[in-house]
Amino acid sequence: MPLIKAALLICDNRDEFHDHRNETPWFGTAPEALLQGFEELSGEVEIHVVACTHEPMKSPEKLAANIFFHSLHVPRIGWLRTGYQGCIRAIRRKLREIQPDIVHGQGTERFAGISAVLSGFPSVLTLHGNMRLVAQFHRARPFTFLWLAARLEAFTLPRAAGVVCITNYTREAVAALARRTWVVPNAVDRSFFDIQRAPSDKRQILCVATIDERKNQNALIDAIDTIGRPANLELVFLGGANRNKTYVRDFFTRIETRPWCRYAGFADRATLRGYFATASGLILPSLEDNCPMAVLEAMASGVPVAAARVGGVPDLVRDGENGWLCDPQDLASLAGVMHKLIDHPDPGMAGRAQAEARERFHPRKIAGRHLEIYREVTSPR
């Protein structure tokens, strides 16, 4: 088959985290894992990663033998306040030089989705978060970021050749707008499959998510209060926290009075792998979620998983087979799955989950499925 040339529009996290002196671009967990898979398909696909940034930065020309990188500096006036017009134009100019067979926008909440569908080339989009559903959950006020992101998503979806949905939850949410859809889960960084597990004597349960009302950490703490603190329990929360929010302040008030709770801050992938090597389990009590990377990474690492029966999570976790599911709005249900993680660990279940993760979420597997989609979209009808 002929080589496919694809342009991936991805946000460079150096820009978002003001890491402008770093000369090595870095991306979200799922896009980076997908790039790992594309690297393994070097004879079949040529990838051009294109990212817009607020500040000019030094960057490598290549990320791998078959993966090129293009960093485009766009002045501040060209971003959200103008509907990303500066990004759209800068990307369009670069794509005319590259001449890709297809353009793939990673996400709709920033410049990637809108730039992909207005590029003049065949395009597909991936939704990592359903921005219309997130805005609805938070009751986003007019002209806030979430409100604008939801409208940007509604504009871009029908203008793409198709939408890559990471769960059936996404597919159902976009069915009325998308021309066609494919369900392809996120890829998991291959290093998570190689973790050597050595759980500690302490029953350490991880909750990996931004501290937020949608992620429901406070209810989890309250649920454990209903059953009393199990012996030797340490509940570790990993994720960013905006202490200006009332929900987050309430969270810190709770953990200050509970010595078995610990907030360890934001964890990069290397730090997270260290926690997964020794943890007894992972719990994610979200009220709304799509395809949480923490669940995929825990499964790939052989860490037992309990999660809320919401959104796209049941696509990943089957209750009693490769993990446990609960009702996140029922404290008794939350307490029940915590009890299973702590007092009734099932090594066989975690092993089945890990084998399934290798089959379903390995980078090469997911990149191969994307390549099939690219060929489908670009092939003559």
C-alpha positions as CSV (number, residue, x, y, z in Angstrom):
1,M,0.0,0.0,0.0
2,P,1.2,3.6,-0.7
3,L,2.6,5.6,2.2
4,I,0.1,7.8,4.0
5,K,1.2,11.4,4.9
6,A,-0.9,12.6,7.8
7,A,-0.8,15.9,9.7
8,L,-1.6,15.8,13.4
9,L,-2.7,19.0,15.0
10,I,-1.9,18.8,18.7
11,C,-1.4,21.3,21.5
12,D,2.2,21.5,22.7
13,N,2.2,21.4,26.5
14,R,5.3,23.5,26.7
15,D,3.0,26.4,25.7
16,E,0.1,25.5,28.1
17,F,2.5,25.1,31.1
18,H,4.8,28.0,30.2
19,D,7.7,25.7,29.6
20,H,9.0,27.8,26.8
21,R,12.7,27.2,27.4
22,N,12.4,23.5,27.0
23,E,13.5,22.5,23.5
24,T,11.7,19.2,23.5
25,P,7.9,19.3,22.8
26,W,5.6,17.3,24.9
27,F,2.0,16.5,24.5
28,G,-1.0,14.9,26.3
29,T,-0.7,11.3,27.4
30,A,-2.9,9.8,24.7
31,P,-1.4,11.7,21.7
32,E,2.2,10.9,22.9
33,A,1.3,7.2,23.1
34,L,-0.3,7.3,19.6
35,L,2.9,8.8,18.3
36,Q,4.8,5.9,19.8
37,G,2.6,3.6,17.7
38,F,3.1,5.6,14.5
39,E,6.9,5.4,15.1
40,E,6.6,1.6,14.8
41,L,4.7,2.0,11.5
42,S,7.5,4.0,9.8
43,G,7.2,2.1,6.5
44,E,3.5,2.8,6.2
45,V,2.9,6.3,7.5
46,E,4.7,9.7,7.6
47,I,3.4,12.0,10.4
48,H,3.7,15.8,10.6
49,V,2.9,17.1,14.0
50,V,1.8,20.8,13.9
51,A,1.3,22.9,17.0
52,C,0.6,26.6,17.5
53,T,2.2,28.4,20.5
54,H,1.9,31.8,22.1
55,E,5.7,32.2,22.3
56,P,8.4,31.2,19.7
57,M,10.3,28.2,20.9
58,K,13.3,26.1,19.7
59,S,12.1,22.7,18.6
60,P,13.6,19.7,16.8
61,E,12.7,19.1,13.2
62,K,11.9,15.4,13.9
63,L,10.5,13.5,16.8
64,A,11.3,10.1,15.1
65,A,12.5,8.9,11.8
66,N,9.0,9.2,10.3
67,I,7.6,12.0,12.6
68,F,8.2,15.6,11.7
69,F,7.5,18.5,14.0
70,H,6.4,22.0,13.1
71,S,6.0,24.7,15.8
72,L,4.1,27.8,14.7
73,H,4.2,31.0,16.7
74,V,0.8,32.8,16.7
75,P,0.4,36.2,18.3
76,R,-2.1,36.4,21.2
77,I,-4.7,38.2,19.0
78,G,-5.0,35.0,16.9
79,W,-6.3,32.8,19.6
80,L,-9.7,32.2,21.3
81,R,-10.9,35.8,21.3
82,T,-10.9,35.8,17.5
83,G,-12.1,32.2,17.1
84,Y,-8.5,31.0,16.6
85,Q,-8.2,32.8,13.3
86,G,-4.4,33.3,13.7
87,C,-4.0,29.6,14.3
88,I,-6.2,28.6,11.4
89,R,-4.3,30.7,9.0
90,A,-0.8,29.7,10.2
91,I,-1.7,26.0,10.1
92,R,-3.3,26.4,6.6
93,R,-0.1,27.9,5.3
94,K,2.0,25.2,6.8
95,L,-0.2,22.4,5.4
96,R,0.1,23.8,1.9
97,E,3.8,23.2,2.3
98,I,3.4,19.7,3.7
99,Q,0.6,18.6,1.4
100,P,-0.8,15.9,3.6
101,D,-3.2,13.2,2.5
102,I,-5.3,13.8,5.7
103,V,-5.4,16.2,8.6
104,H,-6.2,14.8,12.1
105,G,-7.3,17.3,14.8
106,Q,-6.6,16.1,18.3
107,G,-9.5,17.6,20.4
108,T,-12.0,20.3,19.7
109,E,-11.6,22.6,22.7
110,R,-8.7,24.6,21.3
111,F,-7.2,25.3,17.9
112,A,-6.8,21.7,16.6
113,G,-10.3,20.8,15.6
114,I,-11.3,24.1,14.0
115,S,-8.0,24.3,12.1
116,A,-8.4,20.8,10.8
117,V,-11.9,21.2,9.4
118,L,-11.0,24.6,7.8
119,S,-7.6,23.4,6.4
120,G,-8.9,22.6,2.9
121,F,-7.7,18.9,3.3
122,P,-9.7,15.8,4.2
123,S,-9.9,15.8,8.0
124,V,-10.9,13.7,11.0
125,L,-11.2,14.7,14.6
126,T,-10.7,12.9,17.9
127,L,-12.7,13.9,21.0
128,H,-10.7,13.3,24.1
129,G,-13.4,15.1,26.2
130,N,-17.0,15.8,25.1
131,M,-16.9,19.5,25.6
132,R,-20.7,20.0,25.2
133,L,-21.3,17.5,27.9
134,V,-18.6,18.9,30.2
135,A,-20.1,22.4,29.7
136,Q,-23.5,21.1,30.5
137,F,-22.3,19.3,33.7
138,H,-20.6,22.5,34.9
139,R,-23.6,24.7,33.8
140,A,-21.1,26.9,31.9
141,R,-22.0,30.5,31.8
142,P,-22.1,32.4,28.4
143,F,-18.8,33.4,27.0
144,T,-16.7,31.3,29.6
145,F,-14.1,29.0,28.2
146,L,-16.3,25.9,28.5
147,W,-19.3,27.6,26.9
148,L,-17.2,28.7,24.0
149,A,-15.5,25.3,23.7
150,A,-18.9,23.6,23.5
151,R,-20.0,25.8,20.6
152,L,-16.7,25.3,18.9
153,E,-17.2,21.5,19.1
154,A,-20.7,21.8,17.7
155,F,-19.3,23.8,14.7
156,T,-16.4,21.5,13.9
157,L,-18.0,18.0,14.2
158,P,-20.2,18.2,11.1
159,R,-17.4,19.7,9.0
160,A,-15.0,16.8,9.4
161,A,-15.0,13.7,7.3
162,G,-15.5,11.7,10.5
163,V,-15.0,11.6,14.2
164,V,-12.7,9.1,16.1
165,C,-14.7,8.4,19.2
166,I,-12.6,6.9,22.1
167,T,-15.7,5.3,23.6
168,N,-19.3,4.5,22.7
169,Y,-20.3,7.3,25.0
170,T,-18.7,9.8,22.7
171,R,-20.2,8.1,19.6
172,E,-23.7,8.5,21.1
173,A,-23.0,12.2,21.9
174,V,-21.8,13.0,18.4
175,A,-24.1,10.7,16.3
176,A,-26.5,13.5,15.3
177,L,-23.6,15.8,14.1
178,A,-20.9,13.6,12.7
179,R,-20.9,12.3,9.1
180,R,-19.4,9.0,10.3
181,T,-17.8,7.7,13.4
182,W,-15.3,5.1,14.5
183,V,-14.7,3.9,18.1
184,V,-11.0,3.6,18.9
185,P,-9.8,3.9,22.5
186,N,-6.8,5.9,23.6
187,A,-3.4,4.3,23.3
188,V,-1.4,3.8,26.5
189,D,2.3,4.7,26.8
190,R,4.2,1.4,26.3
191,S,6.3,2.0,29.4
192,F,3.2,1.2,31.6
193,F,3.1,-2.3,30.2
194,D,6.6,-3.0,31.5
195,I,6.1,-1.9,35.2
196,Q,7.5,-4.5,37.6
197,R,4.8,-4.6,40.3
198,A,5.8,-4.9,44.0
199,P,2.9,-3.7,46.1
200,S,3.8,-2.3,49.5
201,D,2.5,-3.7,52.8
202,K,0.5,-0.5,53.2
203,R,-2.9,-0.6,51.5
204,Q,-2.3,2.3,49.2
205,I,-5.2,3.2,46.9
206,L,-4.7,5.9,44.3
207,C,-7.3,8.4,42.9
208,V,-5.7,10.0,39.9
209,A,-7.7,13.0,38.5
210,T,-7.8,16.8,38.7
211,I,-9.5,17.8,42.0
212,D,-12.8,18.8,40.7
213,E,-16.6,18.5,41.3
214,R,-16.9,16.3,38.2
215,K,-14.3,13.9,39.6
216,N,-16.2,13.5,42.9
217,Q,-13.3,13.1,45.3
218,N,-15.2,14.5,48.3
219,A,-17.9,11.9,48.0
220,L,-15.2,9.2,48.0
221,I,-13.8,10.5,51.3
222,D,-17.3,10.7,52.8
223,A,-18.0,7.1,51.6
224,I,-15.0,5.7,53.5
225,D,-16.1,7.6,56.6
226,T,-19.3,5.5,56.5
227,I,-17.4,2.2,57.0
228,G,-14.7,3.5,59.2
229,R,-11.0,3.6,58.2
230,P,-9.8,0.2,57.2
231,A,-6.5,-0.7,58.9
232,N,-3.3,0.4,57.2
233,L,-5.1,2.4,54.5
234,E,-3.5,5.3,52.6
235,L,-5.7,7.0,50.1
236,V,-3.5,9.1,47.8
237,F,-4.9,11.8,45.5
238,L,-2.9,12.8,42.5
239,G,-3.9,15.6,40.2
240,G,-3.9,19.4,39.8
241,A,-5.9,21.5,42.2
242,N,-7.2,25.1,41.8
243,R,-7.5,26.2,45.4
244,N,-9.6,29.2,44.4
245,K,-12.6,26.9,43.9
246,T,-15.0,26.2,46.7
247,Y,-15.1,22.4,45.9
248,V,-11.3,22.2,46.1
249,R,-11.1,24.1,49.4
250,D,-13.7,21.7,50.8
251,F,-11.5,18.8,49.6
252,F,-8.5,20.1,51.5
253,T,-10.6,20.7,54.6
254,R,-11.5,17.0,54.5
255,I,-8.1,15.6,54.1
256,E,-6.6,17.8,56.8
257,T,-8.7,16.0,59.4
258,R,-8.1,12.5,58.0
259,P,-4.6,11.2,58.4
260,W,-5.3,8.3,56.0
261,C,-5.8,10.8,53.1
262,R,-2.9,12.4,51.3
263,Y,-2.7,14.9,48.5
264,A,0.5,14.4,46.5
265,G,-0.1,17.0,43.7
266,F,0.2,16.6,40.0
267,A,2.0,13.5,38.8
268,D,3.9,13.3,35.5
269,R,4.1,9.9,33.8
270,A,7.3,8.9,35.5
271,T,6.0,9.7,38.9
272,L,2.7,7.9,38.2
273,R,4.6,4.7,37.1
274,G,6.4,4.8,40.4
275,Y,3.0,4.9,42.3
276,F,1.5,2.1,40.1
277,A,4.5,-0.2,40.9
278,T,3.5,-0.3,44.6
279,A,-0.2,0.6,44.7
280,S,-2.9,-1.8,45.9
281,G,-5.5,-0.3,43.6
282,L,-6.9,2.7,41.7
283,I,-10.4,4.2,42.2
284,L,-12.0,6.8,40.0
285,P,-15.4,8.0,41.4
286,S,-16.2,10.5,38.5
287,L,-19.7,11.8,37.9
288,E,-19.0,12.2,34.2
289,D,-16.0,10.8,32.2
290,N,-15.2,9.6,28.8
291,C,-12.0,7.5,28.5
292,P,-10.0,8.3,31.6
293,M,-6.3,7.6,31.0
294,A,-5.7,6.7,34.7
295,V,-8.0,3.7,34.2
296,L,-6.2,2.5,31.0
297,E,-2.8,3.0,32.5
298,A,-3.7,1.2,35.7
299,M,-5.0,-1.7,33.7
300,A,-1.9,-1.8,31.6
301,S,0.2,-1.8,34.8
302,G,-1.6,-4.7,36.4
303,V,-3.2,-2.4,39.1
304,P,-6.7,-3.5,40.3
305,V,-9.3,-0.9,39.2
306,A,-12.6,0.3,40.6
307,A,-14.5,3.1,38.8
308,A,-17.8,4.8,38.4
309,R,-20.4,3.4,36.1
310,V,-20.7,6.6,34.0
311,G,-19.9,7.8,30.5
312,G,-17.4,5.7,28.6
313,V,-16.0,3.9,31.6
314,P,-18.2,0.7,31.1
315,D,-16.4,0.4,27.7
316,L,-13.2,-0.2,29.6
317,V,-14.2,-1.8,32.9
318,R,-16.6,-4.8,33.1
319,D,-17.9,-5.3,36.7
320,G,-16.5,-8.4,38.2
321,E,-14.4,-9.4,35.2
322,N,-11.6,-6.9,34.8
323,G,-12.4,-4.5,37.6
324,W,-15.3,-3.2,39.6
325,L,-18.0,-0.6,38.9
326,C,-20.0,1.5,41.3
327,D,-22.7,4.2,41.5
328,P,-20.7,7.4,42.2
329,Q,-23.7,9.1,43.8
330,D,-24.3,6.3,46.2
331,L,-21.9,6.4,49.2
332,A,-22.7,2.7,50.0
333,S,-21.8,1.7,46.5
334,L,-18.5,3.7,46.6
335,A,-17.7,2.2,50.0
336,G,-18.4,-1.3,48.6
337,V,-15.9,-1.1,45.8
338,M,-13.3,0.4,48.1
339,H,-13.8,-2.6,50.4
340,K,-13.2,-4.9,47.5
341,L,-10.0,-3.1,46.6
342,I,-8.7,-3.1,50.1
343,D,-9.8,-6.4,51.6
344,H,-10.6,-8.7,48.6
345,P,-7.9,-8.1,46.0
346,D,-8.1,-10.4,43.0
347,P,-4.7,-10.9,41.3
348,G,-6.4,-12.9,38.6
349,M,-8.7,-10.0,37.7
350,A,-5.8,-7.5,37.5
351,G,-3.9,-10.0,35.3
352,R,-6.9,-10.3,32.9
353,A,-7.2,-6.6,32.8
354,Q,-3.5,-6.2,31.9
355,A,-3.7,-8.8,29.1
356,E,-6.8,-7.1,27.7
357,A,-5.1,-3.7,27.9
358,R,-2.1,-5.0,25.9
359,E,-4.6,-6.3,23.2
360,R,-6.8,-3.2,23.1
361,F,-4.7,-0.2,24.1
362,H,-1.1,-0.9,23.0
363,P,0.3,2.0,20.9
364,R,1.0,-0.1,17.8
365,K,-2.5,-1.5,17.9
366,I,-4.1,1.9,18.2
367,A,-1.9,3.5,15.5
368,G,-2.7,0.7,13.1
369,R,-6.4,1.3,13.6
370,H,-5.9,5.0,12.9
371,L,-4.0,4.2,9.7
372,E,-7.0,2.1,8.6
373,I,-9.2,5.1,9.1
374,Y,-6.9,7.4,7.2
375,R,-6.9,5.0,4.3
376,E,-10.7,4.7,4.4
377,V,-11.2,8.5,4.3
378,T,-8.6,9.1,1.6
379,S,-9.4,6.2,-0.7
380,P,-11.3,6.9,-3.9
381,R,-15.0,5.9,-3.6
